Amino acid sequence: MTDPTVSRQVNSPLKRNESNGEFKRLLLPETSQSDDPNESPAEPPENQVLTVEEEEGETTLESVPPFSWAKLWKFTGPGFLMSIAFLDPGNIEGDLQAGAVAGYSLLWLLLWATLMGLLIQLLSARIGVATGRHLAEICRSEYPSWARILLWFMAEVALIGADIQEVIGSAIALQILTRGFLPIWAGVIITSLDCFLISYLEKCGMRKLEGLFAVLIATMALSFAWMFNETKPSGEELIIGILIPKLGSKTIRQAVGVVGCVITPHNVFLHSALVQSRKTNPKDIHRVQEALNYYNIESTAALFVSFMINLFVTAVFAKGFYGTKQADSIGLVNAGHYLQEKYGGGVFPILYIWGIGLLAAGQSSTITGTYAGQFIMEGFLDLQMEQWLSAFITRSFAIVPTMVVALMFNTSEGSLDVLNEWLNILQSMQIPFAVIPLLTMVSNEHIMGVFKIGPSLEKLAWTVAVFVMMINGYLLLDFFMAAANGFFVGLLVFAGVVTYVSFIIYLVSYRSSQSSSWSSLEMSQRVVSTET
């Protein structure tokens, strides 16, 4: 008989590779058939996360099941892994600079930027749950080869840029915590070993990996909350900053940085893959809707936590450095020393509390970056390889340029700040190549079926996407206008802009002339399932 606990077999390259670690084992085994009516259903793997417990013989539901705290707990995990991208060292630096330069005045923008990021991430989860595939896999099957390769290249470039910031952030934290004993390049080597930690934790179970991230997020929250309590920012100014929009000409650059950091291209791909670690029958629309409801709750809670952590950092530096001579020169490298000079030592010196929080942010984001890189590479290129080899290759893409950066800029704070600005520009340029495919696919009925987003949500999502892209476009224009000196350089920049905009126009206007074979098969199966 058919095993009633089995709800789907995900069409993923992870499924076919028997060494792809715990994430693969969380996906369901194939439905088994038996002629013995007395044979009991096969037991799922011991460390498999179960979220659907159907009665024997039940394959579909009449309606969405009622809310259950126990089931919400089973769905909890992917959203918090996704939220790490809102807390990486690049975001932390944006927070501290916004606080130092603009005070509390940009907190309202931080709130709305987080809400915009939440909308994009909910759509990413939606496409993963409703289709049983993650975004990179869908792009591989829906776009022509040349566009798919370009999208993969853009995603890898964005991932490398984010990874350099994350690894450098961890290395700076290690240098702080060792009182300068470890140089930046040594911290880079230590941080790069996280790819092996991923392989080990996946073998121990997905819940172990999620537990590690819970510890790291809690470490960040406690560290920055302790700093918040120690520095005692103004509660009244903080509330006013959250509720009353205010933007001055001197804070536009910081405002652009706050908005530009909320959407990271690799995170859009990552969340659509993480949600598949819980089994959901994509042919049962009520089960899919139930899963989406729980993921919406979990992702909202996760980003609320990330918002509070970002708020703590912004408020601490607003209290300590707004209006001071250090405000314009403060950055990730010297922030700890400025804090120490401002607030002194005590039983727990604020310098080391800052270092602990920064290390937790850097380590958690580098691990999720490695994880995202595996999905991006395997999804776009349909590669089959060992888990450790996939993690090693993904990590090498970032570690080699990061080591070069660490050796070149090890003693120069100003150079590291300039480098960080270039990396922010690099990641901003890649945002359209993750967001546009997501919105195109999630509004395609051939791919999403009944879970295609409605006209109102589609307009809202495109409005948010266009707004974020315009904000980043302003940043790009400002940056390249300052950098483009001379006719030849200007000509190169112009040619690059034309090519860049042309590809964006292609993605926006692209509509598959016919659904892919997978989409057609999935749609037919879903229709049959809902009719029976």
MARTOR-259178 format. One record per residue: residue in three letters; x, y, z negated of N, C-alpha, C, CB in turn. Coordinates in pm, whole numbers, plus 50000, padded with zeros to 5 digits. Glycine has a CB too. Example, Ala and Ser with C-alpha at 12.3 -4.5 7.8 and 13.67 -1.06 7.14 Angstrom:
REM MARTOR-259178
ALA513194943149220512304955049220513204967049220511314955349095
SER512854977549292513674989449286512905000349213514084994049428
//
This chain:
REM MARTOR-259178
MET500844988050000500005000050000500875012550000499055000149878
THR500275024050027501045036250029501235041549889500365046750116
ASP502475045249859502805050449728502085063749706504345052249713
PRO501175064549607500405076849589501225088249534499265074249499
THR502425085849484503245096849433504015103749542504195091949327
VAL504025097649661504785103349771503925113249845505295092449866
SER504445125249866503645135249933504235140250063503415146549844
ARG505525138950084506065143050213507505138650228505975157950229
GLN507955138450351509375136650383509775149050459509655123350466
VAL510635157050403510985169750464511895167550584511645178950363
ASN511565174350691512365173650812513555183050798511535177150937
SER514625178050742515765186550709517055178950731515675191450563
PRO518125185750772519405178750784519865173050652520455188150838
LEU519385178750540519775173450410519225159450390519305182650298
LYS518065156850449517425143950429518245132750490516035144050489
ARG518865135250604519505124450676520905121550625519545127750822
ASN521465130350548522825128450498522765123050356523635141650504
GLU523195110950335523035104550205523995109950100523235089950219
SER524855119350136525805124650038525585139450014527235122150083
ASN524375144150037524105158350023523705162349883523055162350117
GLY523985154349784523825158549646522415158249595524355172049630
GLU522225164449479520955163549409519825170349482521075169349273
PHE520125181049558519045187649630518365177749724519565199749709
LYS519165169549790518585159549879517765149449800519685152449959
ARG518235145449684517525135449608516205140649552518385130349495
LEU516095154049546514825159649502513765158849610515015174049459
LEU514175157449734513235155449842512755140949837513865158749980
LEU511565138649887510925125949860511445114549944509465127349880
PRO511395102349891511725090749970510645088050072511925078649880
GLU510975079850171509995076750272508865068450214510645069350388
THR507665070450269506515062750225506745048050254505215067750293
SER506555039750153506785025450168505485018250192507485019750046
GLN505525007650269504354999550299504554985750242504104998950450
SER503484979850192503574966450135502264959350158503924966849986
ASP502344946350183501134938350200500604933150068501404926750294
ASP501334934649961500924929549831500084940049759502154925649746
PRO498754937649743497904947749680498214949549534496474944049696
ASN498924939949471499234941149329500564947849302499224927649266
GLU501274951149408502594957249390502434971449339503384957049523
SER503194974749236503114988149177503884998049262503654988249033
PRO503475010649257504175020849336505635021849296503495034349320
ALA506485024849394507905026349367508135038349278508715027649498
GLU509065036949184509375047849093510285057949164510045042548963
PRO510035070649145510945080649203512275080449132510325094749196
PRO513315086149191514595086749124514465093248987515605094349208
GLU515335088848895515235093148755515325108248740516315086648673
ASN516185114548822516385128948805515605137148907517855132148816
GLN514575131148968513765138449065512765147348993513035128749160
VAL512605159649039511645168648978510275166049038512055183448998
LEU509315162148957507975159249004507045170848975507445146448940
THR506225174449072505295185349049503875181649088505725197449125
VAL503685170649156502355166649198502105152649147502205167349353
GLU501095150949069500755137849017499345134549061500885137448862
GLU499235127449172497935124549230497375111549175498025123949382
GLU496055110949170495415098549131495595088349242493915100749101
GLU495535075549207495745064949304494715066049416495665051149238
GLY495225065849540494345066349655493985080449697493115058749627
GLU494325090549617493965104249650495055110249737493755112649523
THR494685115749852495655121949942495375136749961495655114950076
THR494145141149941493815155249956492965159649838493075157750089
LEU492875172649821492075178149712490925186149768492945186949620
GLU489855186849691488705194749732488955209649710487455190349655
SER489795212949613490085226849582491445227749513488975233049492
VAL491925239949493493185241949424493025238249278493675256649439
PRO493915229849223493795225949082493885238048989494895215749045
PRO493315237048870493405248248775494835250548727492495245748655
PHE495055262548673496385266048626496805257048511496435280748583
SER498085253348510498635245048403500015250348367498705230048446
TRP500235253048237501545257648192502605246948214501495261548044
ALA502215234348194503165223448214503615222748359502535210048173
LYS502695224748451503065224248592503875236548632501815222948680
LEU503545248148574504335260148601505795257848560503755272348526
TRP505995250948447507355248048403508085239248504507345241148265
LYS507375229848565507995221148665508395229048790507045209748703
PHE507645239548821507985247748937509045258248905506745254448991
THR509345260348778510275270848738511715266648769510125273948588
GLY512415275348836513815272648871514255279848998514035257848888
PRO513625277049112514075283449237514025298649234513235278549351
GLY512985304249173512885318749168513995325249089511575322749110
PHE514425318748982515505324448901516845323248972515575317548765
LEU517035312449049518245311549131518245322549236518355297649198
MET517065324949295516935335749393517235349349332515545335649454
SER516815351549207516945364649144518405368649119516195364949014
ILE519305358749124520725361649101521245371949201521565348649111
ALA520725371749324521205381149426520875395549388520595377849561
PHE519885397749301519555411049254520465415549140518105411649209
LEU521365406549096522215409248980523695407149010521805400348865
ASP524055406649138525455404149170526305416649141525595399949318
PRO527645415349139528495426849107528265438949196529925422849116
GLY527895436849323527585448249410526395456149358527305443449551
ASN525355449149314524195455949256524535462749124523055446049235
ILE525345455849042525745461648914526505474648935526625451648835
GLU527385474849036528115487149065527175498049114529205484649170
GLY526185494349198525205504149241524415509849124524255497949342
ASP524085501249027523355505748908524165515848828523005493748819
LEU525425512448801526225521248716526515534548784527545514348678
GLN526705534348916526945546748987525685555348993527455543949127
ALA524515548749010523255556149009523025562748873522075546749044
GLY523315555448766523145561148633524105572548606523325550448530
ALA525375570848644526385581048617526135593748697527765575548648
VAL525715592348822525545603948909524145610148898525805600049054
ALA523115601648889521725606548892521025605748758520935598648993
GLY521665600348656521005598948527519875588748533520465612448481
TYR518735592448476517585583448473516645585648592516805585348343
SER516985595048679516025599848780515725589748890516535612248842
LEU516555579248906516315569549013515725556448962517605566749086
LEU515305556048837514725543648783513415540148853514485545048633
TRP512635550048891511395547248965511705540349098510595560248990
LEU512795544549161513175538549289513665524249268514265546949358
LEU514365521849157514795508349124513585499049108515645508348994
LEU512535504049043511315496049025510665492749158510315503548936
TRP510465502849242509805500549370510665492349466509445513949434
ALA511975494249458512875486149541512785471449501514325491149528
THR512695468849370512555455049324511245449049372512625454349171
LEU510165456949372508875452049421508935448949571507755462349393
MET509645457249647509815454549789510615441649812510505466449859
GLY511655440149733512425427749743511605415649706513645428549653
LEU510725417149606509845406149566508945401949681509005410149444
LEU508375411449752507495408249865508225399849969506955421049929
ILE509435403850005510205396450105510515382350055511505403850140
GLN510875381049928511215367849874509995358849863511885369349738
LEU508825364449835507605356349831507285350849970506425364549776
LEU507535358850073507305353950209508315343150245507395365650311
SER509535344350195510535334050218510105320850153511905338350163
ALA509615321650030509115309549963507915303850037508735312549817
ARG507065312550087505845308150158506185299650280505005320250200
ILE507155304350358507475296850480508135283550446508405305150570
GLY508895283050336509525270550297508515260250249510535272950189
VAL507545264550168506545255350114505575250750223505775261949999
ALA505115260150305504075256950404504575248250518503505269650459
THR505865249250550506385241750664507235229750624507205250850751
GLY507755229850502508665219150462510055220650520508105205950501
ARG510345232050579511675234850633512105248750587511685233850788
HIS513415250850582513845264250544514085272750668515125263450459
LEU514265285650646514255295450754515325292750859514435309150698
ALA516515288750818517585286250915517205274851010518905282750842
GLU516565264450957516125253251042515055257751141515585241750955
ILE514125265951095513055270751182513635279651292511995278451101
CYS514585288251257515225296651359515935287951463516245306251293
ARG516545276951418517235268151512516285262251616517935256851436
SER515075258951573514125252551665513315262551746513195243651587
GLU513195274951699512315284551766513035293951860511585292551663
TYR514275297451832514995307051916515855299752018515865316351829
PRO516145306152132517095300252228518485299252167517135308652358
SER519335291152228520645288052168521485300452144521395278552257
TRP521525309552241522395321352226521935330052109522415329652356
ALA520615331552092520095339551981520325332551848518585342452000
ARG520175319451848520405311751725521855313151679520055296851748
ILE522795312151773524215313451737524525327451684525105310251858
LEU523935337551747524145351251700523575353251559523505361251797
LEU522385347751535521775348851403522625341751298520355343151404
TRP523145330151333524015322851240525265331051210524395309051298
PHE525875336851314527085344851296526815356851205527625349551431
MET525685363651227525325375151143525105370950998524065381951198
ALA524445359650979524205354850842525515351450772523285342550844
GLU526445345550844527735342050786528535354650752528545333150882
VAL528485364650839529185377250813528635383850687529065386850934
ALA527305384350675526685390150556527075382450431525165390450570
LEU527105369150442527445360750328528905362950285527215345950362
ILE529795364250382531205366750350531365380150278532075366450478
GLY530665390450329530725403450265530245403150121529915413450343
ALA529105396350098528575395149961529505387049874527175388749962
ASP530075376549931530945367749852532225374649809531285355349932
ILE532755383149896533965390549858533675399349737534485399149976
GLN532545406349739532175414849625532005406549498530885422449655
GLU531355394949512531065386649395532345380749335530105375349434
VAL533225375949422534475370049374535375380749312535205362849489
ILE535465392349377536255403249321535685407649187536315415149420
GLY534355408149177533715411649050534075402048939532215412149067
SER534055389148970534455379048870535925380548832534195364748925
ALA536765383248932538195384848905538465397048817538975386049036
ILE537725407848841537855419748756537455416448612536995431348811
ALA536365408848597535895404948463536955396448392534565397148473
LEU537555387048464538595378748404539815387148363539025367648502
GLN540135397048444541245405948411540935413748283541545415648528
ILE539685418248268539285425448146539375416348025537845430948161
LEU538825404248038538745395247923540115389647882537805383747956
THR541075389747974542435385147940543385396747912542995376548053
ARG542795408747895543575420747866544635423547972544235419347731
GLY544275421148097545165424048208546175413248239545875436448180
PHE546135402248165547115391548190546915385148327547015380848081
LEU545665382848364545375376648494545255387448601544085368148488
PRO546075387148705545895396548816544645392948896547135396648907
ILE544225401948981543015399849059543115387149144542735411949149
TRP544275384949207544405373349296544275360249220545755373849370
ALA544745359749095544605347649015543135345348979545465348448887
GLY542435356248948541005355048920540235350149040540445368348876
VAL540665354049161540015349249284540155334149297540625356149409
ILE541345328949268541575314449278540705306849178543065311149254
ILE540645311849055539835305248952538355305348992540025312248815
THR537885316749039536485317949077536135308949195536155332349112
SER537085306849285536815298849405536545284149374537985299849500
LEU536895279849255536705265749219535245262349191537545262349099
ASP534355272249198532955269449166532295259749263532165282249163
CYS532865258249384532285248849481532325234649427533025249649616
PHE533355231449351533435218049292532455216749175534875215149246
LEU532205227849106531215227548999529825224649054531205240848923
ILE529515230249170528225227549234528085212749263528085235749364
SER529115206849324529055192549359528825183949235530355188149431
TYR529505187449125529355179649001527945181148944530395184048897
LEU527455193648937526155195848876525025189948959525915210748856
GLU525165189849091524135183849175524025168849149524435186449323
LYS525165162449122525135148149090524485145648954526555142449093
CYS524605155448864523985154148731522495156648735524645163748634
GLY522015163848835520595166748844520355181448875519895162848714
MET519295184148951518975197848988518645206148864517795198249085
ARG518025199948766517695207148644518955211648570516825198448552
LYS520045204048582521295208048519521825220748586522345196748528
LEU521735221148719522185232948792521335245048754522125230548943
GLU520025242948748519135253848709519385258048564517665249748728
GLY519735248348479520065251548340521295260448330520285238848261
LEU522305257748416523505266148418523145280548451524525260748519
PHE522285282348551521885295848588521075302548478521085295648718
ALA520275294848408519525300348295520485305848190518605289748233
VAL521565298448163522565302948066523255315748115523605291848041
LEU523605316248243524295327848298523395340248297524775325048439
ILE522115338448334521185349848331520975354548188519835345948394
ALA520835345048095520685348747954521915356147903520435336247868
THR523105351947948524345358747908524345373147958525575351247963
MET523945375148084523855388848137522855397048057523465388548285
ALA521675391348035520625398647965521075402747824519345390247958
LEU521675393447752522105396347615523255406447613522545383347544
SER524205405147706525355414247710524915428547739526365409747815
PHE524115430247845523725443747884522665449347789523195443848027
ALA521835440747729520875445447628521635450047503519865434247591
TRP522705443147467523525447247353524135460947380524635436847324
MET524645463047501525205475947537524125486847534525855475347676
PHE522935483447581521815492847580521495497047437520565486547646
ASN521445487447348521145490247207522275498147141520895477247131
GLU523495495147180524655501747120524745516447162525945494447160
THR524425519247289524565532947339523335541447313524875532847487
LYS522175534947289520925541847254520525552647354521055548047116
PRO520195548747479519685558447577518355564447531519515551647715
SER518025575847589516785582747553515575575247606516805597047608
GLY514705570747515513495563647557512555572347637512765558347437
GLU512435584947598511545594147669512015596447812511445607547594
GLU513305599247829513835601447963513745588848047515285606247956
LEU513915577447983513825564748056512415562548111514225553047964
ILE511395564948029510005563248073509685573048185509025565147956
ILE510115585648168509865595648271510545591648402510365609648225
GLY511775586348392512505582048511511815570848585513895577848473
ILE511145561948513510435550748576509135555348641510145539748473
LEU508425564548575507065568148618507005579748716506235571448499
ILE507955588948708507875601148789508955601048897508015613748700
PRO508555600349025509545600549134510275613949140508855597749269
LYS511575612949157512405624949166513635621649248512795630249025
LEU513955630149346515095627549432515725640849471514665619349559
GLY517005642349437517705654649470518685652449584518435660049348
SER519115663349643520035662349757521365656049718520265676249818
LYS521775657649592523055652349547522995637449514523525660049428
THR521785631849509521645617749469521125608949582520715616649352
ILE521095614249704520565606449817521405594049841520525615049944
ARG522705595449834523575583949860523355572849758525045588249859
GLN523195576449631522915566449529521535560149550523015572749388
ALA520575568349593519235563149620519255552949733518275574549655
VAL520005556049838520145546749949520785533749902520985553050063
GLY521775534849813522425522949759521475514449678523595526749673
VAL520585520649599519615513249518518675505249607518815522749428
VAL518155511549712517215504749802517935494249887516505514849893
GLY519115497649934519845488650023520265475749959521035495450077
CYS520365475449826520835463349757519725453249729521495467249628
VAL518465456949749517385447949705517195435949798516095455549696
ILE517565437349924517395426350019518765422050068516475430450139
THR519155409950030520425404450078520095393350178521315399049959
PRO520675394050297520285384550403520385369950361521145386750523
HIS521475365850295521615351650261520565347250160522995349050206
ASN520055356550079519045352949981517695349650045518875364049881
VAL517415356150157516185353250231516205338850281516005363150349
PHE517345334550333517475320750378517475311150259518775318950461
LEU518125315050152518275306050037516935302549972519185312249933
HIS516085312349947514845309849874513925300349949514115323049847
SER513905301250083513055292250161513525277750150513035296550307
ALA514795275650115515325262050097515135257249953516805261550134
LEU515325266149857515235262149716513845256949680515605273849627
VAL512795262749738511445258649701511135244349743510425267949762
GLN511955238849831511715225049875512255214749777512335222850011
SER512835219449667513315210149566512165204549482514325216949476
ARG510955209449505509755203849443508865198149553508985214649360
LYS508335186449529507575180049637506165185649645507525164849616
THR505785188849764504445193949793504025188449928504405209649791
ASN502835183149936502365177450062501915188650155501195167550037
PRO502665191550262502305202750350501035200350429503435205450446
LYS500535187850430499305184850502498065187150415499325170450552
ASP498285189150286497185191750193497205206650159497305182950063
ILE496305214350219496355228850205496145233250060495315235350295
HIS495415225349982495195229049842496465227049759494035220949783
ARG497195216449788498475214349719499475225449756499055200549755
VAL499505229249882500405239849926500035252949858500365241350080
GLN498735256049853498295268349789498635268249639496795270349809
GLU498475256649577498825255449436500315258449415498485241249384
ALA501155252549500502595254949488502925269649509503365246249590
LEU502285275949607502535290149633502125298649513501785294649758
ASN501015295049450500565302549332501625302049221499225297049280
TYR502145290149196503145288749090504445295849126503415274049062
TYR504845294749253506085301549294505935316749287506475297349435
ASN504725321749318504495336149306504685340849161503095339749356
ILE504125333149068504255336548926505725335948883503395327148839
GLU506385324948920507765322948876508705333348935508235309048915
SER508535336549063509415346349127509185360249069509185346649278
THR507935363549039507645376548979508285377748841506125378748968
ALA508185367148761508815367248628510325368548640508445354448551
ALA510915361348736512375361748754512855375648792512805351648860
LEU512125382248883512555395548926512235406148820511895399249058
PHE511265403448732511065412448619512295412248528509775408548539
VAL512815400248504514035398948422515195406248489514385384048399
SER515345404448621516445411148692516265426248688516515406248838
PHE515025430948697514775445348689515205450948554513295448348714
MET514885443648448515255448248314516775448748297514635439148207
ILE517475438848352518935438848341519525450548419519525425448394
ASN519035453048540519505464448618519185477548547518885464448758
LEU518005478148484517625490148410518575492548292516185488848359
PHE518945481848221519885483248109521185489548156520155469548045
VAL521725484448267523015489448317522895504148358523505480948436
THR521855507348433521665521248478521535530648359520425522348568
ALA520735526748260520495535448144521755537348061519395529648056
VAL522565526948045523805528147968524745538448030524515514447959
PHE524895537948161525825547248226525195561148243526255541848363
ALA523855561748249523195574848250523425581948117521675573348278
LYS523305574448008523515580047875524965584347854523105570047769
GLY525885576147900527285578747869528005588047963527995566147867
PHE527605588548092528465595548189527745605448279529145585548274
TYR526405606348270525695616048354526115630248315524155614348341
GLY526555637948414526975651648389528395653248341526075657648290
THR529155642148336530535642848293531475643148413530885631048201
LYS532735645948389533705646548499534035632648554534975653348452
GLN533755622048474534025608448523532935603148615534185599148406
ALA531795610148622530615604848691530905601248837529485614848686
ASP531645609648907531865607349050532975597349078532185620349117
SER533765593848976534895584849000534695571048940536145590848945
ILE533595568748872533395556048804533015545248904532325557448696
GLY533555533348884533285521948970533435509148893534215521849092
LEU533325498048961533355485048894534685482448826533055473948993
VAL535775487248885537115484448833537375491748702538165488348935
ASN536975504448695537325512548577536175514448480537825525948621
ALA534985508848510533815511148426534035506448283532605504048485
GLY534655494848265534885489548132535775498548048535495475748141
HIS536795503948109537725512648036537055525947999538995515348120
TYR536235531148089535485543248057534525540847940534725548148179
LEU533865529247941532975525847830533745525047698532265512447858
GLN534925518947703535745517547582536175531147528536985508847611
GLU536565540147619536955553547578535785561247518537535561247696
LYS534595558947574533415566447530532875561447397532335565747635
TYR532815548147382532135542447267533055535147169531075532947314
GLY534335533947200535285528147107535155513147091535135534546974
GLY535745508146982535815493646961534675488246879537105490046896
GLY534885486746749533875480446664534135465646652532475482946720
VAL533185458846589533325444446569533375437246703532175438846483
PHE532485441246794532465435646929532745446947027531085428546961
PRO533995448947070534325459947160533485459647286535805459547197
ILE532955471247323532035471947437532735467947567531465486047450
LEU534055469847573534805465847692534635450847720536295469247676
TYR534705442847615534625428247634533185423647654535245421047514
ILE532245430647593530835427447620530525430147767529885435847529
TRP531035441347818530885444447961531555433748046531495458347993
GLY532755429348008533455419048084532695405948087534825416748026
ILE532075402047975531305389647969530095390448062530855386647825
GLY529375401648056528215403348144528605403348290527495416148111
LEU529705410248323530175410748462530615397048510531315420848476
LEU531275389448424531705375948462530495366948490532575369848351
ALA529475367848405528255359948428527595363748560527265361948312
ALA527575376748590526995381248717527805376148836526925396648721
GLY529125377148826529975372748937529925357848959531385376848912
GLN530015350048851530025335448866528695330148919530335328948732
SER527595335248866526285330448911526055333749057525165336448825
SER526445345749098526205349749237527135342549334526375364649252
THR528365339249293529245331849384528735317549404530675331549329
ILE528175311649300527635298149314526425297949406527255292349177
THR525505307549389524345308049478524775311549620523315318249427
GLY525855319649633526355322749767526885310349838527445333149758
THR527605301949764528085289449821526915280449861529005282049722
TYR525925280049775524725271849800524005276849926523775272249678
ALA523845290149936523185295950053523975293050179523005310950036
GLY525305293750170526135291150287525955277250342527565293350253
GLN525755267450253525535253750298524245252750379525485244050178
PHE523175258750328521885258250399521955265550532520775264150312
ILE522635277050533522725284950655523485277250763523415298350627
MET524635271550726525455264450823524765251750872526815261150764
GLU524255243850779523595231250818522295233850893523325222650694
GLY521565244350853520295247350918520445252351059519545257250838
PHE521315262151080521485267851213522205258451308522245280951204
LEU523205251251258524055243151345523715228351342525505244951308
ASP522825224251252522415210151238523625201151216521635205551363
LEU524505205651125525705197851095525435187650987526845207151053
GLN526055175950999525945165450898527335163050839525345152250959
MET527485165850710528785164050648528615161450499529685176250671
GLU529715157050438529695154450295529425167350218531015148150250
GLN528795165750100528455177350018529705185449981527725172849892
TRP530755178549935531945185749891532615192950007532935176149826
LEU532575186750128533205192850244532425205250288533305182650360
SER531085204150284530265215550319530515227250226528785211750316
ALA530595224450094530865235049996532255240950016530715229549854
PHE533225232250047534615236850066534715246150187535565224850084
ILE534085242350298534125250650419533435264050394533455243350539
THR532265263350331531525275650301532345284950212530195272450234
ARG532975279150110533775287250019535005292950089534195278849898
SER535615285250180536825289850249536565301950336537395278650333
PHE535375302650396535025314150479535185327250401533595312850530
ALA534875326950272534945339150191536265340450116533805339350093
ILE536825329150070538005329949983539225335050059538305316249923
VAL539405330850184540585335150260540605350450275540595328450400
PRO539525356850325539575371550332539615378150194538375376850409
THR538985371750094539005377449959540415377449902538065369749866
MET541165366949925542545366249878543395377149943543155352449906
VAL543185379250072543905390050142543575403450078543545390150292
VAL542275405550052541825417949989542455419649851540295418249978
ALA542465408849772542995409349636544475412949635542775396049564
LEU545235407449729546675410149735546945424449784547365400049827
MET546085429449873546295442749929545895453749830545505444250057
PHE544785451349755544205461949673544325459249524542765463949710
ASN545225450449486545295446049346545525457649248546395435949330
THR546275467449287546635478149194545965491449227548135480049193
SER545055491449322544465503949366542955504049340544745506349514
GLU542535511649238541115512649208540375519749321540895520149076
GLY540965530449372540325537949478540125529549603541125550149511
SER541115521349637541015512849755539915502349740542345505949782
LEU539775496949619538715487149595537345493549610538865480949457
ASP537195505949567535915512949583535605515349730535935526249507
VAL536625519149807536435521049951536065507850016537715526850016
LEU536755497149977536445483850029535005480149999537405473349972
ASN534555482749877533185479549838532185487149924532975482749691
GLU532515499549959531635507350046531545501050184532125521850057
TRP532665496650237532665489850367531835476950362534105486750411
LEU531975469550253531235456950240529725459450229531725449050117
ASN529345470250161527915473750156527385476950295527695485750062
ILE528195484150373527805487250510527655474450591528835496650576
LEU528615465450575528595452750648527315444850619529825444350612
GLN526935443950492525735436550455524475443850501525695434250305
SER524485457050493523315464650537523035462350685523525479550511
MET524095461050762523925458850906523245445550937525265459450976
GLN523355435950847522825422550875521385420650829523695412150810
ILE520825430050755519475428350700518425425450808519075440850624
PRO518415432650922517385429651023517425415251074517525439151140
PHE518605409051072518735395751131518305384551037520165393551172
ALA517885388250918517235378650828515755381950813517915378550690
VAL515455394850798514085399050770513185397850893514065413350719
ILE513675401851010512845401251131512465386851167513575407851249
PRO513405377351169512995363451194511995358351089514225354351195
LEU512185362050961511255357650858509845362750887511715362550719
LEU509705375650914508375381250939507765376051069508445396550943
THR508605373651167508115367951293507555353951273509235367751398
MET508275345651198507845331751178506675330651082509005323551126
VAL506675338750977505625337350876504295342750926506035344550747
SER504305350151036503065355051096502695347351222503185369851129
ASN503385336151246503145327751364502255315951324504485322751425
GLU501085315151381500125304651344500615290851386498765307451408
HIS501365289851494501905276851536502835271051431502635278251670
ILE503495279751356504445275151254503775273851118505625284751245
MET502965283651083502405284450949501015278350935502345298650906
GLY500305276551046498945271351037498045280750959498955257650972
VAL497275275450864496355283550786497085292750689495385274650711
PHE498375290650669499135298950577499855310550646500145290450503
LYS499515312850771499955324950839499435337050762499455325150988
ILE500295346850741499875358550663498835366550741501095367450628
GLY497925372850668496875380650729497355393950782495775382950631
PRO496505401050858496915413750920497375424250818495775419351001
SER496665425350705497025435650606498395432850545495965436350495
LEU498625420250506499915416650448501025417950552499875402350391
GLU500715414450675501725415550781502125430050803501185409550913
LYS501135439150803501455453450819502285458550701500165461650833
LEU501905454350580502655458550462504085453550467501965453550334
ALA504265440850506505605435050511506475442050616505525419950542
TRP505895444850732506665451950836506975466250793505895451950969
THR506035472450722506295486050672507485486150576505045491750602
VAL507505476550484508615475350390509915472650465508345464050287
ALA509855463350562511065459850638511595471850715510775448350735
VAL510705479050781511135490850858511705501550766509945496650939
PHE511065503450650511565513350554512975509950508510625514250433
VAL513185497350471514515493150424515535494450536514475478650372
MET515145490650658516075491750771516395506350804515505484650894
MET515405515250788515665529550812516605535050705514335537550813
ILE516395530950580517275535350472518715531050501516805529650337
ASN518865518450540520195513450572520745519750700520175498350585
GLY519835522950794520255529850915520845543550884519075531351011
TYR520225550450788520765563450746522165561650689519835569950641
LEU522335551250606523645548550547524685545550655523555536850449
LEU524285537350753525185533950863525565546250944524545523350953
LEU524565554350978524815566351059525745575850987523495573351092
ASP525485578050859526325587050781527765581950773525745588650640
PHE527875568950756529205563050741529995563850871529085548450696
PHE529355559850981530085559351108530315573251167529335550751209
MET529455582651136529685596351181530965601951118528475605351147
ALA531185597950992532405602450924533635594950972532255600750773
ALA533435582251013534575573851050534955575051197534265559451019
ALA533995579051281534245579351426534995592051464532915578351504
ASN536325591651460537165602951499537825599951633538245605851389
GLY537585608451730538175606551861537215600451961539385597851849
PHE537485602952089536595598652196536535583452206537035604652329
PHE537685576852200537715562452220536965555152108539165557552227
VAL537205559351984536515553151870535025555851879537075558451736
GLY534665568151916533255571551932532585563052039533095586151966
LEU533305560452149532755552152256532525537852210533685552152377
LEU533455532552132533305519052078532105518251984534575514752006
VAL531975528451898530845528751805529525529451882530965540651710
PHE529485537751988528275539152068527905525852134528455550052174
ALA528895518952192528635506052257528135495752154529915500852326
GLY528745495952035528305486751931526885489551887529215487551813
VAL526535502351876525175506051834524155501651938525065521151811
VAL524475503552066523555499452173523325484352170524105503652311
THR524395476552154524265461952146523465457852024525645455352144
TYR523745464151913523075461151786521575463851796523685469451671
VAL521225475651845519815479351856519105470451959519675494151896
SER519785466852066519175458352169518795444652112520145456552289
PHE519655438952029519345425951970518175427151872520575420251899
ILE518115438151798516995440251705515685441351784517215453051620
ILE515705448751895514505450051979514075436452032514755459852096
TYR515055428352073514735414852121514055406652012516005407652168
LEU514575407151890513995399251781512585403951747514885400051657
VAL512385417051747511065422451715510045418551821511115437751701
SER510455418851947509515416052056509405401252087509945423452180
TYR510225392952024510245378752059508995371652009511495371952001
ARG508395364252096507315355252062507535342452141505915361652091
SER507585331452072507825318652139506705315952238507935307052037
SER507065313152361506055310652464505265298052437506695309752599
GLN505905288852371505195276752330505795272052198505275265452440
SER504955266352114505445261951984506425250652002504285257751892
SER507335249351909508305238551914507615225251895509385240451808
SER508305214451930507725201151915507415198251769508665190451970
TRP508275203051678508005200751536506745208051495509205205451449
SER506585220851541505415228651504504145222051555505525242951558
SER504175217251680502995210751735502635198351658503205207351882
LEU503645190151623503395177951548502835181051410504675169651535
GLU503425190751343502995194351207501575199751208503955204751146
MET501245207951308499905213551317498875202751340499835223951428
SER499195193151430498255182451457498035173751335498735173951573
GLN499115171151260498975163051140498155170251034500355159451084
ARG498345183451025497615190950925496125191450958498185205250913
VAL495805192751086494405192951127493745179651097494275196351275
VAL494445168451131493905155151103493685153250954494825144351157
SER494665158150873494595156550728493405163950670495865161250663
THR493125175950717492045183850661490675179050708492235198350698
GLU490635171850820489355166850869488945153850804489425164951018
THR489935146150752489605133150694489205134450549490765123650706
//
